[in-house]
Amino acid sequence: MNHIVTVQDAVTAFADFMEPTNGELDAIEQEMPAILADVDLLDAQITTLDRTPTELDIRRTRRAARRVLAAERDQANRVGVSTTGGAA
């Protein structure tokens, strides 16, 4: 008879030093609008995988894609990342 044992100790043995730092948590918090917009876009795309998309599905997907672009734009503007080339 084989016994099933848990591996909880092995899985959580290194958890104390693997916790995210405050800086990493702040970065995640700043990226959260873009993450949620990506989730909405994926949800809209997944909905249409097993059927022919209706006009409503197409509008929902387009709207979600625009939200992703807007969230990424806002995030880039907050961080101060420049997407333009440096050649002048």
DSSP file (Angstrom, degrees, kcal/mol; ACC not computed):
  #  RESIDUE AA STRUCTURE BP1 BP2  ACC     N-H-->O    O-->H-N    N-H-->O    O-->H-N    TCO  KAPPA ALPHA  PHI   PSI    X-CA   Y-CA   Z-CA
    1    1 A M              0   0    0      0, 0.0     2,-0.5     0, 0.0     0, 0.0   0.000 360.0 360.0 360.0 127.5    0.0    0.0    0.0
    2    2 A N        -     0   0    0      2,-0.0     2,-0.4     0, 0.0     0, 0.0  -0.783 360.0-142.2 -93.1 132.3    1.4    3.4   -1.0
    3    3 A H        -     0   0    0     -2,-0.5     2,-0.6     2,-0.0     0, 0.0  -0.757   7.2-137.3 -94.4 138.7    0.8    6.2    1.4
    4    4 A I        -     0   0    0     -2,-0.4     2,-0.3     0, 0.0    -2,-0.0  -0.844  27.4-175.5 -93.6 123.2    0.1    9.7    0.0
    5    5 A V        -     0   0    0     -2,-0.6     2,-0.2     2,-0.0    -2,-0.0  -0.870  24.0-114.1-119.5 153.7    2.0   12.3    2.0
    6    6 A T        -     0   0    0     -2,-0.3     3,-0.2     1,-0.1     4,-0.1  -0.519   9.0-155.1 -83.4 153.8    1.9   16.1    1.7
    7    7 A V     >  +     0   0    0     -2,-0.2     4,-2.3     1,-0.1     5,-0.2  -0.052  53.8 125.7-114.1  29.2    4.8   18.1    0.6
    8    8 A Q  H  > S+     0   0    0      1,-0.2     4,-2.5     2,-0.2    -1,-0.1   0.890  72.8  51.3 -57.3 -43.0    3.8   21.2    2.4
    9    9 A D  H  > S+     0   0    0      1,-0.2     4,-0.6     2,-0.2    -1,-0.2   0.906 111.7  46.9 -63.2 -40.9    7.1   21.5    4.2
   10   10 A A  H  4 S+     0   0    0      1,-0.2     3,-0.3     2,-0.2     4,-0.3   0.866 114.3  47.4 -68.9 -35.4    9.1   21.2    0.9
   11   11 A V  H  < S+     0   0    0     -4,-2.3     3,-0.4     1,-0.2    -2,-0.2   0.902 121.8  33.3 -73.3 -41.3    6.9   23.7   -0.9
   12   12 A T  H >< S+     0   0    0     -4,-2.5     3,-1.1    -5,-0.2     4,-0.3   0.274  86.8 102.4-100.7  11.5    6.9   26.4    1.8
   13   13 A A  T 3< S+     0   0    0     -4,-0.6     3,-0.2    -3,-0.3    -1,-0.2   0.837  92.6  33.6 -64.6 -31.5   10.4   25.8    3.2
   14   14 A F  T 3> S+     0   0    0     -3,-0.4     4,-0.6    -4,-0.3     3,-0.4   0.191  85.8 109.4-108.5  16.1   11.8   28.8    1.3
   15   15 A A  T X4  +     0   0    0     -3,-1.1     3,-0.6     1,-0.2     4,-0.4   0.800  65.5  66.9 -67.2 -30.6    8.7   31.1    1.5
   16   16 A D  G >4 S+     0   0    0     -4,-0.3     3,-0.6     1,-0.3    -1,-0.2   0.909 109.6  33.8 -61.6 -43.3   10.2   33.6    4.0
   17   17 A F  G 34 S+     0   0    0     -3,-0.4    -1,-0.3     1,-0.2    -2,-0.2   0.471 110.4  65.8 -92.9   0.9   12.8   35.0    1.7
   18   18 A M  G << S+     0   0    0     -3,-0.6    -1,-0.2    -4,-0.6    -2,-0.2   0.382  72.5 117.4 -99.5   3.2   10.8   34.6   -1.5
   19   19 A E  S <  S-     0   0    0     -3,-0.6     2,-0.1    -4,-0.4    -3,-0.0  -0.411  74.7-102.5 -68.3 145.4    8.1   37.2   -0.5
   20   20 A P        -     0   0    0      0, 0.0    -1,-0.1     0, 0.0     2,-0.1  -0.389  35.8-120.3 -68.5 147.2    7.9   40.2   -2.7
   21   21 A T     >  -     0   0    0      1,-0.1     4,-2.2    -2,-0.1     5,-0.2  -0.300  26.9-103.7 -78.8 169.3    9.4   43.4   -1.5
   22   22 A N  H  > S+     0   0    0      1,-0.2     4,-2.2     2,-0.2     5,-0.2   0.871 123.1  54.0 -62.3 -36.4    7.5   46.6   -0.9
   23   23 A G  H  > S+     0   0    0      2,-0.2     4,-2.1     1,-0.2    -1,-0.2   0.901 108.4  48.3 -64.4 -41.1    8.9   48.0   -4.1
   24   24 A E  H  > S+     0   0    0      2,-0.2     4,-2.2     1,-0.2    -2,-0.2   0.893 111.0  50.6 -66.8 -39.3    7.8   45.0   -6.1
   25   25 A L  H  X S+     0   0    0     -4,-2.2     4,-2.2     2,-0.2    -2,-0.2   0.883 109.9  50.7 -65.1 -37.9    4.3   45.2   -4.6
   26   26 A D  H  X S+     0   0    0     -4,-2.2     4,-2.1     2,-0.2    -2,-0.2   0.896 109.3  51.2 -65.0 -39.9    4.1   48.9   -5.5
   27   27 A A  H  X S+     0   0    0     -4,-2.1     4,-1.7     2,-0.2    -2,-0.2   0.902 110.3  49.0 -64.2 -40.4    5.2   48.1   -9.1
   28   28 A I  H  X S+     0   0    0     -4,-2.2     4,-0.9     1,-0.2    -1,-0.2   0.908 109.3  52.8 -63.9 -41.7    2.4   45.5   -9.3
   29   29 A E  H  < S+     0   0    0     -4,-2.2     3,-0.5     1,-0.2    -2,-0.2   0.885 109.2  49.1 -62.0 -39.0   -0.1   48.0   -7.9
   30   30 A Q  H  < S+     0   0    0     -4,-2.1     4,-0.3     1,-0.2    -1,-0.2   0.833 113.5  46.8 -69.6 -31.1    0.9   50.5  -10.6
   31   31 A E  H  X S+     0   0    0     -4,-1.7     4,-2.2     1,-0.2     3,-0.4   0.542  85.7  96.2 -85.6  -7.1    0.6   47.9  -13.4
   32   32 A M  H  X S+     0   0    0     -4,-0.9     4,-2.9    -3,-0.5     5,-0.2   0.852  78.4  54.1 -57.7 -41.4   -2.8   46.6  -12.1
   33   33 A P  H  > S+     0   0    0      0, 0.0     4,-2.0     0, 0.0    -1,-0.2   0.916 112.1  45.4 -59.6 -40.0   -5.0   48.7  -14.5
   34   34 A A  H  > S+     0   0    0     -3,-0.4     4,-2.1    -4,-0.3    -2,-0.2   0.887 113.0  50.8 -68.6 -37.9   -3.1   47.3  -17.5
   35   35 A I  H  X S+     0   0    0     -4,-2.2     4,-2.2     2,-0.2    -1,-0.2   0.936 111.3  47.1 -64.1 -46.6   -3.3   43.8  -16.1
   36   36 A L  H  X S+     0   0    0     -4,-2.9     4,-2.2     1,-0.2    -1,-0.2   0.865 110.7  52.3 -65.3 -35.8   -7.1   44.1  -15.5
   37   37 A A  H  X S+     0   0    0     -4,-2.0     4,-2.1    -5,-0.2    31,-0.2   0.899 108.9  50.6 -65.9 -39.8   -7.5   45.5  -19.0
   38   38 A D  H  X S+     0   0    0     -4,-2.1     4,-2.6     2,-0.2    -2,-0.2   0.895 108.9  51.8 -62.4 -40.3   -5.6   42.5  -20.4
   39   39 A V  H  X S+     0   0    0     -4,-2.2     4,-2.4     2,-0.2    -2,-0.2   0.909 109.0  50.2 -63.2 -42.1   -7.8   40.2  -18.5
   40   40 A D  H  X S+     0   0    0     -4,-2.2     4,-2.2     2,-0.2    -2,-0.2   0.900 111.0  49.3 -62.8 -40.4  -10.9   41.9  -19.9
   41   41 A L  H  X S+     0   0    0     -4,-2.1     4,-2.3    23,-0.3    -2,-0.2   0.930 111.6  48.2 -65.1 -45.0   -9.5   41.5  -23.5
   42   42 A L  H  X S+     0   0    0     -4,-2.6     4,-2.9     1,-0.2     5,-0.2   0.896 110.2  52.7 -61.7 -39.7   -8.7   37.9  -23.0
   43   43 A D  H  X S+     0   0    0     -4,-2.4     4,-1.8     1,-0.2    -1,-0.2   0.911 109.8  48.1 -62.2 -42.0  -12.2   37.3  -21.5
   44   44 A A  H  X S+     0   0    0     -4,-2.2     4,-0.8     1,-0.2    -2,-0.2   0.887 114.6  46.1 -65.9 -38.5  -13.8   38.9  -24.6
   45   45 A Q  H >< S+     0   0    0     -4,-2.3     3,-0.6     1,-0.2     4,-0.2   0.892 110.7  51.8 -71.6 -39.4  -11.6   36.8  -26.9
   46   46 A I  H >< S+     0   0    0     -4,-2.9     3,-1.5     1,-0.2     4,-0.4   0.863 101.5  62.5 -65.2 -35.4  -12.2   33.6  -25.1
   47   47 A T  H 3< S+     0   0    0     -4,-1.8     3,-0.3     1,-0.3    -1,-0.2   0.830 105.9  45.7 -58.5 -32.5  -16.0   34.1  -25.3
   48   48 A T  T X< S+     0   0    0     -4,-0.8     3,-0.7    -3,-0.6    -1,-0.3   0.367  86.2  93.0 -95.5   5.6  -15.8   34.0  -29.1
   49   49 A L  T <  S+     0   0    0     -3,-1.5    -1,-0.2    -4,-0.2    -2,-0.1   0.881  91.4  37.5 -67.3 -37.4  -13.6   30.9  -29.4
   50   50 A D  T 3  S+     0   0    0     -4,-0.4     2,-0.3    -3,-0.3    -1,-0.2   0.233 120.5  35.7-103.8  15.0  -16.4   28.4  -29.6
   51   51 A R  S <  S-     0   0    0     -3,-0.7     3,-0.0     3,-0.0     0, 0.0  -0.970  92.2 -83.3-154.3 168.4  -18.9   30.3  -31.7
   52   52 A T        -     0   0    0     -2,-0.3    -3,-0.1     1,-0.1     2,-0.1  -0.664  56.9-111.5 -75.8 127.2  -19.2   32.8  -34.5
   53   53 A P        -     0   0    0      0, 0.0     2,-0.1     0, 0.0    -1,-0.1  -0.349  29.1-144.1 -64.2 135.6  -18.7   36.3  -33.0
   54   54 A T     >  -     0   0    0      1,-0.1     4,-2.3    -2,-0.1     5,-0.2  -0.370  32.1 -98.0 -85.7 173.5  -21.8   38.5  -33.0
   55   55 A E  H  > S+     0   0    0      1,-0.2     4,-2.3     2,-0.2     5,-0.2   0.880 127.5  53.1 -60.2 -37.3  -21.7   42.2  -33.5
   56   56 A L  H  > S+     0   0    0      2,-0.2     4,-2.5     1,-0.2    -1,-0.2   0.895 107.6  50.4 -64.9 -40.8  -21.9   42.6  -29.8
   57   57 A D  H  > S+     0   0    0      2,-0.2     4,-2.4     1,-0.2    -2,-0.2   0.908 110.2  50.1 -63.2 -41.9  -18.9   40.3  -29.3
   58   58 A I  H  X S+     0   0    0     -4,-2.3     4,-2.5     2,-0.2    -2,-0.2   0.922 112.0  47.2 -64.4 -43.7  -16.9   42.3  -31.9
   59   59 A R  H  X S+     0   0    0     -4,-2.3     4,-2.7     1,-0.2    -1,-0.2   0.908 111.5  51.3 -63.9 -40.7  -17.7   45.6  -30.2
   60   60 A R  H  X S+     0   0    0     -4,-2.5     4,-2.3     2,-0.2    -2,-0.2   0.909 111.4  47.4 -62.8 -41.7  -16.8   44.1  -26.8
   61   61 A T  H  X S+     0   0    0     -4,-2.4     4,-2.3     2,-0.2    -2,-0.2   0.918 113.3  47.8 -66.0 -43.4  -13.4   42.9  -28.1
   62   62 A R  H  X S+     0   0    0     -4,-2.5     4,-2.2     2,-0.2    -2,-0.2   0.914 112.1  49.7 -63.1 -42.1  -12.7   46.3  -29.7
   63   63 A R  H  X S+     0   0    0     -4,-2.7     4,-2.0     1,-0.2    -2,-0.2   0.908 111.6  48.6 -63.2 -42.3  -13.6   48.1  -26.6
   64   64 A A  H  X S+     0   0    0     -4,-2.3     4,-2.0     1,-0.2   -23,-0.3   0.886 109.6  52.4 -66.0 -38.3  -11.4   45.9  -24.5
   65   65 A A  H  X S+     0   0    0     -4,-2.3     4,-2.2     1,-0.2    -1,-0.2   0.892 108.8  50.2 -64.8 -39.0   -8.5   46.3  -26.9
   66   66 A R  H  X S+     0   0    0     -4,-2.2     4,-2.5     1,-0.2    -1,-0.2   0.886 108.5  52.8 -65.7 -37.1   -8.9   50.1  -26.6
   67   67 A R  H  X S+     0   0    0     -4,-2.0     4,-2.6     2,-0.2    -2,-0.2   0.881 107.6  51.9 -65.0 -36.8   -8.9   49.9  -22.8
   68   68 A V  H  X S+     0   0    0     -4,-2.0     4,-2.5   -31,-0.2     5,-0.2   0.945 111.4  46.4 -62.8 -47.3   -5.6   47.9  -23.0
   69   69 A L  H  X S+     0   0    0     -4,-2.2     4,-2.3     1,-0.2    -2,-0.2   0.905 113.8  48.4 -62.7 -41.4   -4.0   50.5  -25.2
   70   70 A A  H  X S+     0   0    0     -4,-2.5     4,-2.7     2,-0.2    -1,-0.2   0.904 112.0  48.8 -66.4 -40.8   -5.2   53.3  -22.9
   71   71 A A  H  X S+     0   0    0     -4,-2.6     4,-2.3     2,-0.2   -37,-0.2   0.901 112.9  47.4 -66.4 -40.4   -4.0   51.6  -19.8
   72   72 A E  H  X S+     0   0    0     -4,-2.5     4,-2.4     2,-0.2    -2,-0.2   0.887 112.3  50.4 -67.8 -37.7   -0.6   50.9  -21.3
   73   73 A R  H  X S+     0   0    0     -4,-2.3     4,-2.4    -5,-0.2    -2,-0.2   0.939 111.7  47.3 -62.6 -47.0   -0.4   54.5  -22.4
   74   74 A D  H  X S+     0   0    0     -4,-2.7     4,-2.2     1,-0.2    -2,-0.2   0.891 112.0  50.6 -62.1 -39.7   -1.3   55.8  -19.0
   75   75 A Q  H  X S+     0   0    0     -4,-2.3     4,-2.2     2,-0.2    -1,-0.2   0.914 110.6  48.7 -65.3 -42.0    1.2   53.5  -17.4
   76   76 A A  H  X>S+     0   0    0     -4,-2.4     5,-1.8     1,-0.2     4,-1.8   0.883 111.8  49.7 -65.4 -37.6    4.0   54.6  -19.7
   77   77 A N  H  <5S+     0   0    0     -4,-2.4    -1,-0.2     2,-0.2    -2,-0.2   0.862 110.5  50.5 -69.5 -35.1    3.1   58.3  -19.0
   78   78 A R  H  <5S+     0   0    0     -4,-2.2    -2,-0.2     1,-0.2    -1,-0.2   0.912 115.2  41.8 -66.4 -42.3    3.2   57.7  -15.3
   79   79 A V  H  <5S-     0   0    0     -4,-2.2    -2,-0.2    -5,-0.2    -1,-0.2   0.773 109.2-124.3 -77.5 -26.4    6.6   56.0  -15.4
   80   80 A G  T  <5 +     0   0    0     -4,-1.8     2,-0.4     1,-0.3    -3,-0.2   0.736  49.5 162.6  88.7  24.5    7.9   58.5  -17.9
   81   81 A V      < -     0   0    0     -5,-1.8     2,-0.5    -6,-0.2    -1,-0.3  -0.634  29.1-145.3 -78.7 130.1    9.0   56.0  -20.5
   82   82 A S        -     0   0    0     -2,-0.4    -5,-0.0     1,-0.1    -1,-0.0  -0.847  16.4-173.7 -98.7 129.1    9.5   57.6  -23.8
   83   83 A T        +     0   0    0     -2,-0.5     2,-0.2     2,-0.1    -1,-0.1   0.426  56.6  99.7 -98.9   0.0    8.6   55.5  -26.9
   84   84 A T  S    S-     0   0    0      1,-0.1    -2,-0.1     2,-0.0     2,-0.0  -0.513  81.5 -99.9 -85.0 156.6   10.0   57.9  -29.4
   85   85 A G        -     0   0    0     -2,-0.2    -1,-0.1     1,-0.1    -2,-0.1  -0.313  18.5-133.7 -72.1 156.9   13.4   57.5  -31.0
   86   86 A G  S    S+     0   0    0     -2,-0.0     2,-0.3     2,-0.0    -1,-0.1   0.541  73.6 104.5 -89.5  -7.6   16.4   59.3  -29.7
   87   87 A A              0   0    0      1,-0.2    -2,-0.1     0, 0.0     0, 0.0  -0.565 360.0 360.0 -77.1 134.7   17.6   60.4  -33.1
   88   88 A A              0   0    0     -2,-0.3    -1,-0.2     0, 0.0    -2,-0.0   0.311 360.0 360.0-136.4 360.0   17.0   64.0  -33.9
